[in-house]
Amino acid sequence: MTYGELIMQDDTLVSLDKQYLIHPVTHYRTHEKRGATILKSGKGAYLTDSTGKELLDAFSGLWCVNVGYGQESIIEAAKEQMSSLPYATGYFHFSSEPAIQLAAKLVDITPTSLQHVYFTLGGSDAVDSAIRFIVNYFNAIGKPNKKHFISIERGYHGSSSQSAGLTALPVFHRHFDLPLPNQHRIPCPYAYRSEHDTSPDNIIAESVMALKNKVEELGIDKVAAFFCEPVIGSGGVIVPPKGWLKAMQDCCNELGILFVVDEVITGFGRTGPMFASLAEDVTPDLMTMAKGLTSGYAPMGAVMMSDAVYQGIADGCAPDVPVGHGYTYSAHPVSAAIALEVIRLYEEGGLLANGQAVTCHFEAGLASMLDHPLVGEVRNRGLLGAIELVANKDSKARFDSALKLSERISTAAYKHGLIFRAFTDNILGFAPALCYTKEDFDLLFERLKRTLDEVLEQPEVRLALNDSIPT
């Protein structure tokens, strides 16, 4: 196909996309004008768009393609399972070999408290399922008043009918009648934006006290669970100090509420170990996961559940009445086969070890950006990181939203062959694949510096820096 034919085909696809396809978390009128950027292929850490432009993906798709693109063994595992058994329902006591093996494997590699698995299609419905299981559990054990849920400001727990209420980002609430009356929040452990003592001990103490105060306000007999991410992801990659997660679990145990860790983003090597919870010997009552479970090669998520919660639900069943929660595609055999091979690549394939080994290059690259006039702070845990842009390094003043700095940066980055996430509050998010090499990181930060330099030279941006740099 000639270049002209490619452009013509691209224009047709863009037109069809505008007309028919609704995109997630998108301003619809803007998309109708802009149109889609069409991706055609991927290999390793690199993507190619429909015009043939090669791009270094520094965000692993959407925090999910942890093993990189084009892993042949995963493709073969999917093909083999598709050929033998493309679908098997989990209803009516049916099951499939890959689903059973995957459940056993997940129990083996997650914290010891988690002994049972319910499979979903992704992270949002994993959180939604966790909420349903928790409500069922407390009703079953004779504590029907425990209906309130607490999460963290800036936290993200999905965009389903209930999970979006636990998500504490306003865009997921507007016009959706959320959060629900039984969904509450405590402050984010955001040291860079704190006006108080930012020592790790104080950040931890403030979160513990905030949770205790919120439970006391709502009534200890009315609070069911506390949901948190080990690193607050979509809220700007806010990294709590080490020891924070364990302290929050201890607080929940003391208060008699369930502790739910959302590892949809942080799981499967993203922060170093297989799960962030393992780094602090945290033993949740429930854990949600998705993304890196299949590395984005197929839809799948999961709720991991403690035996105590499972037994409470099971014992609460009326005679011969099933627990009324289920999805058609729960424990899908093709997704399960893919997940098993992805986990094998993390372990036997060396990707988990590689991710840990190359984190030093990621950290060094982030640190090198601190000298840039636009950069106020860098932060990371493992291969999950962020750069926070400020209009003034001393005051930490944010840029006016009217400047649309994030859009300027995304546009410039794409031109320079780089993809990452530019949040609307001018935080840049990074989640490089575990297959990255030192050379990939060198290229990432070379292209990122060129991107920031180009945006800095735009007159409106220089003016917004309030004369904090020489003109």
N, C-alpha and C positions, 0 to 999 in steps of 0.2 A: 504494500500500500504506500503511495506517495505521501509526501508531507502535506500537500494540498488536500488529499483525500482524508488524511488523519484530522486535519483542522475541520473539514466539513462534517466528519463523523462526530467530532468533539462538540461542535456547535449544535448538532441535532440532539445529542445526549444532554447537553446543558439546557436546551429548550424544554425537553421532556421532563427533566428534573425539576425545573421551575414550575412546570404546569401540574405535576402529579405527586412529587415526593415531598412529604413533610419531614423536615430534619429535626433532630433533637436539640433542645436548648438553643434555638435560633430565632433571631428577629425576622419574622416571616416577610415583612415588606422589604427589608434590606436584602434578604436572600432572593426575592423575586427580581431585584435589580442587578444584584451581583452575579448570581448563578453559582454553580458548584465548581470546585476544583476536583477534577476526576483523577483518581489514582489508578494505575494499571497493573503494577507489579512491585514485588519486594524481594529482596535477598539480603540476609544478614541484618545489618542495621540500616539498610538503605531502601528507599522507595523510588519508583519512577512514575511520573505523572503521564497523562495522555499526550503531552507534547514531546515526551522523551526526556524531560528534565529530571536529573537525578537529585535526590534529596536525602540528607542525613536525618534520620528520625531520632530525635533526642527525647521523645515522649512515649516510645513503645506503643504507638497507636493511640490508645486512651489508657495509659498506665498498665497495659495488659500483655503486649507481645514480648514477654520477658525473655523468651528463647531466641528472638529474632525471626525474621521472615524466611520462608522457603526451606524449612527443615524437612528433608526428604523422609526421614523415618516416621515423622508424624503423619505426613501425607499417606505413606504406605499403611500405617496403622488404621487410618480412617478408611482407606480403600478396602482393606481386608475385612474390616467390620461391616462396611456397607455391603460387601459381597455375600457375607455369611448371614448376617442378621441386622438389617438396617433400622429396625425398630422393635422394641419390646415394651409393653406396658408394665407398670409397676402395680397396677390394680389387680384385684382378684388373686392375690398371692403369687403373681408371676414375677420373674426376675430375669436377669441375664448375667452371664459370667463377668464381663468387664465392670458392670455396676457393682457386683458383689466384691470383686477384687479391689476396686477403687475405694469402696467404703472401708474395707479392712486396712488399706494402705493409709488413708487419711487418719484413721484412729491411731495408727502406728507413728505418724510423723507430727501430729499435733500435740498440744499439752495433755498431760495424763488425765486431766479431769474430763476430757471429751471422749465419750464412748459410743456415740450413736450419730448417724448421718442422715439428713434429709436433703435430697438433691433438688435444685431449682434450675432456672434458666439463666440467672445472672445475679448481680448483687442486690438490686432493688427488691426483687421478689424473695431473695434470701432474708433480707431485713423484715419484709412484710410477713414472711412465714414465721420468723422468730417472734414477732409481736403476737401473732395468732397462737403460737405454742405457749407463750408466757401467759396470755389471758386464760387459755385452757387449763394450764397447770395450776394457777392460783384458784380458779373455780373448782378444779378437781380435788384440791387438798383442803377445801373449806375456808379459803380466804378470798371471797369474792369482792371485797372492797379494794383489793390491790389492783388498781387500774391505771395508775399514773406512771408516766415514763419521763425520764430525764436524759437529756443529751447536752452537747457542748456548743456554745456559740461558734459559728463558722464551720461546724462539723458537717459532714456529708454522709448520708445514709440511704441515698437512692431517691427515686422520683415516682414511686408508686403512691397509691391513695393514702396510705398510712406512713410509709417510710419517708416521704417528702416532708411530713410534719416533723419528724425527728431531725431531718436535715435543717440546719439553722442558717440558711442563706435566703435572703428575702425574695430573690427571683423565683424560687421554687414554691413560694407561698402566694404571690400576687395573683389574684383572680381565681385561686384554687380553694379558698376558704380554709387555709391552713395557717398556723398549726392548729390541731384539734385542741379542745379544752383540756384534755388529759396529757398534753405534751408540753414539756417545760425544758428550760435551758439554764445552764450555769456558765460563767465567763470562761473564755478560752485561755489556756496557759500560754499567752503570747508575749514572751519576754521583751521582744524588740519594741512593742507598743505599750508596755506596762509603764505606769507612772509611779510605781512603788519599787520596793527592793526586788531586783531581778535575779538574785542569787537562786540557784536551783532549789535549795531548801525552802526558800520563801515561796517560790512559784508553786511547789508541791503543796506546801501548807495552805496556801490560798485556795487551791482547787479542792482540797479535802474539806476545808471549812465551808466553802461554797456549797458543796454537795450536802454536807450535814445540815446546813442552814435551810437549803431548799427542801430536804426531806422533812425537817421539823415544821417548815411552813405548810407543806402539803398534808402532813400527818404520816407518821411512820407506818401506820397500818393501811395506808392508801397507796403507797409507792410500790410499784412492781419491779422496775428494773432501771438500771443506768446503762446507756449505750455510749461507747467512745471508740475512736480510732487511736491506735498507738502513735500515729503521726496524722495530724489534721490535714487531709489531702487537698480536696478541691477548695477548701477555705484559705488556701495560700501556702501549703506545705509548712504548717506551723509545727515545729519540733519540740515537744515537751522535754524537760530534762530527764536523764536516766533516773529511774526510781519512781517516776510519776505514775506509770501504769500500775506498778505493784502497790503503790500507796492507795490508788483509787480502788483496787480490788479489796485491799484490807478494810477500807472504809465501807464498801458495800457489804462485806461479810459482817462487819460490826453492826451495820444498820438493818441487816436481814433483808436486803434487796438483791435481786439477781444482777450479776456483773456480765455484761455482753460486750465482747470485743469485736469490732468490725475490722477484719483484716482483708477486705476486698482489694484494697490498694497495697497494703503493706505485706501481704502474704507472698510466699513462694520466692524468697530470696531478695525481694525488693529492698529491704533494709539491712541485709546481711545474712542472718540465719534464715531457715526455711519460713519461720513466722516470727514477727516482732515480739510476740508474747513469750517466746522461748528465751529471749535474751534476758528477761527479768524473772524467769521462773514463775510466770503468771499462769494461773489455772482458772480460766473463765467458766462460768456456768453455761454459756453459749458463745459460739463464735460464728460469724458469717464470713464467707469467702466467695470469690469468683475470679475474674480477670486472669491472673497468672495460673489458675487451676488448669485451664486449657491453653494458656498463652494466647487467648483470643482466636484460636483456630476453629472453635465451635462454641456456641452458647452453652454455658453451664455455671451454676453456682451451688453453694451448699450451706446448710445450717448444721454446725456441729453442736451436740447436746450432751450435757452431763448425764450420768446414769440416774442421779436423783430427780432431775426434771423429767427424764423419760419415764421412770417408774411412777412418778406422780400422775402423769397424763394417762399412762396405761392402766393404773389402778382405778382411775376416775371414770373409765369407760363403763357405761351401762351394759348389762348382759347382751351380747350379740349386737351391739351398736358400734359401728366404726368411728374412728376419729375423723371428722368430716373436713379433712384438708388434703388436697392433692392436685397435681398438675398432669396434664396429658404427657408432657415430655420430661417429667421427673425421672432421673436415672437413665436418660437416653443412652443406649448402648454405644452409639458412635461417639458421642461426646465423652463417655466414660473411657472408651478405648484411646481416644486422643489424650485425655488427661493422664492416663497411666503412662503413656509414652513421654509426655511432657515431664512428668515427675522423674521418669528414668533419666531423661536428659539433664535435669537438675542435679541428680545424684551421680549416677554412673557416667553420664556424659560430661561431667565436670563443669557444668554451667554455674552451679551454685558457688563452687570454689573460684571460678573465674571472676564472678561478680564481686566476691570478697577481695580478690587479689587486685582488681583494677580500681577499686573504690578510692585508693590513694590518688590516682590520676584525676578522678572526678573532683575530689576535695581540693586538690592543688589548682585545678582549673577554676573552680568557683572562687577560691581565695585570690587568684590573680585578677579577678574582676573588681575587687574592692577598691582599686585605685581609680576606677572609671568615674567620671563626674556624676553619672546618673545613678550609681549604685550606693544604696545605704547599708544593706546587709546581705550576706549570703548565709545559707544554712542547709544542712543535709543530715540524713541518717542513711548510711549505705548509699545505694543508687537512687535515692529519692531526695531531690534538692530544690532549692528556690533561690532566686535573686530578687530582692525587694528594691524597687526604684524609688527615689525620692527627689523632690525639688530642692531640698536643702539638707545636706548631710548632718549639720549640727542640730537643727530643729526637728529633723525627720519629717518635714512637711511633705504632704502628698501632692501630686500633681492634680490640677483641676480636671475633673472628668470630661469637661468640654473639649479638652485638648485631644482626647481619644488617643492617648499615648500607646495603649496596648495594640490598637489597630495599626498604628504607624510601625510599631516594632514587628508585628506579625507579617506585615507586607514586606518590610525590608528583609526580614529573616528568610522568607520564602525566595526572594530574589537572590539571596546569597546561598541558597540550597540547604536551608536548615529549618526543621520543624520542632517546635516546643510549644508549651501552652503559655499564652500571655493573658493572665487574668485581668478582669476589668479594673481591679484596684492596683494595677501596675506591679504585680508580682509575676515573675517569670518562673514557670514550673518545669522541672526536668525529671525524666524517668528513663534513662538510657537502658537499653536491653542488657541482659547479663552476658551477652556474647561480645560486647564492646571490647576493643583493644586499645592500647595506649595511643595508637595512631588515630583511631576514631575520636578519642577525646581531644587530641591535639587539633584535629580538624573542627570539632565542635566549638572549641573556645576561640579558635582563629576566626571562624565564621560569625560567632556571636559577637566578638569584639568589633568586627567590621560592621555588623548590624547596628550595634549601639553607637558607634562612631558616626555612621550615616544619619541616624535619627537625631543625634546630638547636633549635627550641623544644620538641621532644619530651623529656620529663624524663630518659629513659634516655640520650639522646645528650648532653645537657648535663652529666649526671653523669660520662659517659665522658671528657669533656674534662679531667678531673682538676683542676677549679678554675682552668683556664687562661684562662677568661673570667669576667667578673663575673656573679654570680647575681642 
